[in-house]
């Protein structure tokens, strides 16, 4: 297949591009600036497009000449403070909503309109439940933060193109894996365990969460592109609820420490858990990595990078 990937400098996009190329696909990697962090090869070409603005004639021409079978649209603002609290920030609207429309409009300008795999989010289901709850694709949608609202607005905007746009929506639940960085739970906790004295201050140890391996998520995107029916929505997650404190305990065991942890926001929290029956039934995809293996690989990669 010939695949375009937006947001190609992102964490999951890196795993997706690795997987696509391992499968023999030809990839055009689009980044917001010309600072591409990807390793180049004969199979990988790059382009620069800030999706907050419509595609220039040059970008449309580059994509037209590339002639993609599929566009994986991963570019987004996902840092929660930048996306707004109860309403999306102007930046989230411009990138996550209008940017998705710009990608769709670019696809529709091509002689052969490619499939568009849009990566949406668990947060369209909301972020606060009163017990462990598996959510299906047809569940009520109640996003309660700027990021989740902007992703739902993007879904709705893309659906309005109707049958002219061969769209598949992937609602991805939380994921981690080798190479993840920043203020997200796993990278932050590993950094704390490795560098801070006991007791560690953590946000919460009793949050129930669905964590996938980014490599499983990347495989799911390609499987959806090759096997799924257009016009459909699919949850992409592990389908397993894990307690955040259990993750911390596992990380401490792997790093051979046993530091005390103090919660800054104690209490029990329940994030939505993926019901993955639809993607498992309708395609050949199954999660391959256990959370133990994911965390082990995360630590191994981090240590190898720091040597």
N, C-alpha and C positions, 0 to 999 in steps of 0.2 A: 504494500500500500504506500501511497504518497501522503504524508501527514504534515500538517502545519500545527505547531504548538505555540500558543500565545503565553506570555509570562514565563518564557523559557529559562530565566535565571532563578525561578522559584525552586523551593525544596522538592515538592512532588514532581514538578516538571522535569527536574534532573533525573529522577528515577524513571519517569515515563519515557523520556528520550532514550535512556539506556535500554529500556525494555523494547521500545520500538525498533531500535537499531539491531538489538540482538535477534529480533524476529525477522530481520531483513528489510524493514521498511526504510523508505527514503524520507528524511526529515528536513523541514524548513523551520528553524527555531527563531521566533520573533521575540525581541527584548525591547524594553522601554527606552533604553539608551544603547549606545554602541559599545558599552562595556559588557561584553558577553563573557560569563564565567565558565562557559562550557568548553570542554576539550573538543577541538575541531578534528574532523576526519573527512575522508572523501565522500562519505554518505550524508554528512551534516552540513547544511548551508544555513546562513543566518541573515536576518533582516532586522531593521529597527522601526518600531511603530509604537508610539504612545497612544494607546487605544482611547484615551480621554478625548482625542480629536478624531474626526473621520479619517479613513485611510486616504493618503495622498494618491495622486495618479501613479506615482512611482511604486508605491507599495502594492496597489491594485495590479499593476503590470507585473511586478515580481511574483505575486501569488498566482496571477493568471498563467504566466510562463511555467511556474512550478506545477500547476494543474493538480491540486490536491484531491484525494478521494475523501479526506476527512480533515476537519479542523477541530483540534482539542483546545477549547477556550478555558485556560487556567488563569489568565491575568486578572488580578483583582487586588483591592485593598482589603486585607484580612486582619490587620492589627486593630484590635477592638477599640482602643482609645481614639484612633484616627477615624473610626467609622461612626462614632456618636453613641450616645446612651440610649435614650428612649426613641430617638428619631435618627435617621441616617444623616451624617455630615454632608456638606456640599461636596467634599472630595469623594465620599462613598457613592453618592448619586452619580457624579461625573464619570467615575471609573467603573464601578460595579454595574450600574444600570445603563447609563448612556454608552459606556464603553462596550457593553455586550451588544447593544443595538448597532454600534459602529461595526463590530465584527460580523454580525448577521448581514448588514447591508453590503459589506465587502463580499461576503459569500454569494449574495444574490447578484452581484455584478459579474460573476465568473460565468463563462460559457457552460461549464459543467458544474452545477451547484453541488458542493461537497456536503457530506453529513456534518452536522455541528454537534459535538459533544460538549455540553455546557456543564461545568462543575459547580453545582450549587452546594448547599450546606445543611447539616443537621439542624442549624439554628433557625431554619424556617419552621421547625416544630416547636420552637420555644426552648427555654433552658431551665425550667423549674417545674418538676413534677413532685407529687407527694409520696411516690413509691417507685420501685423499679418498674418501668413501663416500656414495653417494646412498641415501636411505632411503625405502622405500615405506610406505604406511599399515599394511600387515600385518607389518612388521618387528617383531622382538622389542623390547619396551619395557624400558629399564633406566635410569630417571632416577637421577642421582647427586648431586642437590642438593635442598634443601628446596622450592624453587619447582617444579621438575619433578615431584617426588613429589606435591606438593599438587595440581598440575594433573591428574596421572594419577588420583589419588584422586577428584577432582571428576568426571572422565570416568566412572569406574566407578560413582560414586554416581548420576549422572544416567541411566546405562544401566539401573539397577535399576528405574526407573519403567516400563520396557518400552514397549509400544505406546500406553499412555495419554499419553505425552509425545512429540510429534513433534519429535525431536531430530536436529540435524546438528552434528557436531563439526568445527571448523576448527583444524588444528594449524599455527599460524603460526610461521614461521621469523623470523630477525632482520629488522628493518625500520627504516627511518629516513625522513627527509623534512623538508620545511619545517615549522618550529615545534617540532621535537624539542629537548628541553633536558635538563639533569641530567648525571649521571656516566656516561652511555653513551658508546660509543666515538667516534661521529662528533661530537657536541657537545663532548666533552672535547678531542678532538684539534684541532678548529677553534679552540677557546678557547686552547689551548696555542700553536698556530701564530701566532695573532694577537697574543698578549700576552707570551709568554715568550721569553727569549733562547736562542740556540743554545749548547749542545746541548739538545734536548728530551728529557725522560725519558718514555718510553712503556712500556707493559707488555710488548708483544710485537709483532714485525713479521712473524712467520711463522706466523700463525694463518689457516687456511683456513676461510672463512665464507660463508654464503649470505645475501646482503643484498637485501631487496626495498624498493620504495618504498611508504610507508604509503598512498598513494593507490591503488596497485594492490591492496593488502591490503583496503582499504575496498570497492573494487569487487567483490573476490572474495566478501566477506561477503554483499553484496546478491545477487550472482549465485547463490550457494548457496541463499539464501532463496527465490529465484524459480524456480530450475531444478533443484536437486539433489533426489535421493530422500531422504526422511527415513530415519533409522537408519544413515546413512553417515558415514564419517570422511574428511576431505580434507586433504592437505598444502597449505599456502599459502606459496609461496616463489618464488624466481627460478629455481631449478634450476641455478644457476651458482655455482661455487666461485671465490672471489676471495681473494687473499692480503692480509692486513691492511696489510703494508708498501706494497702497491700503492695501497691507499686513501690512505695518508698521502702518498705521492708525488703522487697526483692532487690532493689537497687543497692541497698546497704549490704545485703548478703553478697552480691556480686562484687562489690567494691571492698568487701571485708572490713566493714565498719559496723558499729552499733550505737550510733549517736542518738541521744534523746531528741524528740521533735515536739515543739510547742506550736499549737494552732493559733493563728491570728484571728481567724473567723471560724470558731468551732460550731458544730451542728451537723445535721445530716442533710445532704443535698442529693438530688436525683436528676441527672441529665438524661435525655431520651436515649434509649438503646435501639439499635437497628433491628427491625424485622427484615431479614435478608432472603426470605422465601422466594420473592419474585425474581431476583437476579439469579439465584441458585436454580430455580425451576426453568426459567426462560433461556438461560445461557449455560455454558459449560464452566462458568467461574465458581470457584470455591476458595475461601481463605486458605493459605498454605502455612503462614507463620503463626506460631503461638506467641503470646505476649512475652513469655520468657525468652524465646529466641530473638525477638525484636530488641528487647532491652540488652541482651548479651551482645548483639551485633552493634547496637548503638554505642555501647561502652568500648568495644573493641575498635571501632572506627575512630572514636574520639581519642583514644590513647595512641593509636597509630599516627593520627594527625599531629599530636603534640610532641611526638618523639623527634 
